[in-house]
Amino acid sequence: MRIGIYGGTFNPIHIGHTSLAQSLIEQRLVDEVWLMVSPQNPMKQPSADDYNHRVNMAIIATKGMPHVQVSDFERNLPLPSYTITTLNQLSLTYPQHQFTLIIGADNWQRFNHWYHADEIQRRYPILIYKRPGYDIDPQSLPPTINIVDTPLYDVSSTEIRNHKKLKMISPDVLKYIRTHHLYSY
């Protein structure tokens, strides 16, 4: 099975995340998308928000999406969470699957700074989704890296944490946030 690995802190998960996953499946670019909830992104400061809350919100947001799975696989890997470590461990744990990395154009522009970026490119296909303000020339990409045509959502988790663009999260996730008093709600 072709599994798309879409990693992030998902702090909180929003409609942009879930719509992207669904679009990749509908286009048959992957058979499933695994939302890999990262305990700690090595390119960001550690989050003060509880990892379990982020996993729970992702589960709530993907309810009814049969080909989108929430994964806490990185929970048991060494920190910080390096993508190459995750992909290699997934390949060892699930040898029956082919893994494809899903990243935004913003991450592609700084991809050469990722830990073992050359190994990721050599061993795993990469799907790049467009982000406002980040243009990539498709002619400049190796054949295993493709830009995908997916809906663009001008939203970030930071905006939601700052009480903006609340319409971009599902009502059930918003209810969870308020119930658990996350992000000063």
Secondary structure, DSSP 8 states (H G I E B T S, - for coil): -EEEEEEE--TT--HHHHHHHHHHHHTTS-SEEEEEE-S--TTS---SS-HHHHHHHHHHHTTT-TTEEEE-GGGGS-SS--HHHHHHHHHHH-TTSEEEEEEEHHHHHTGGGSTTHHHHHHHS-EEEE-BTTB---GGGS-TTEEEE--------HHHHHTT--GGGS-HHHHHHHHHTTGGG-
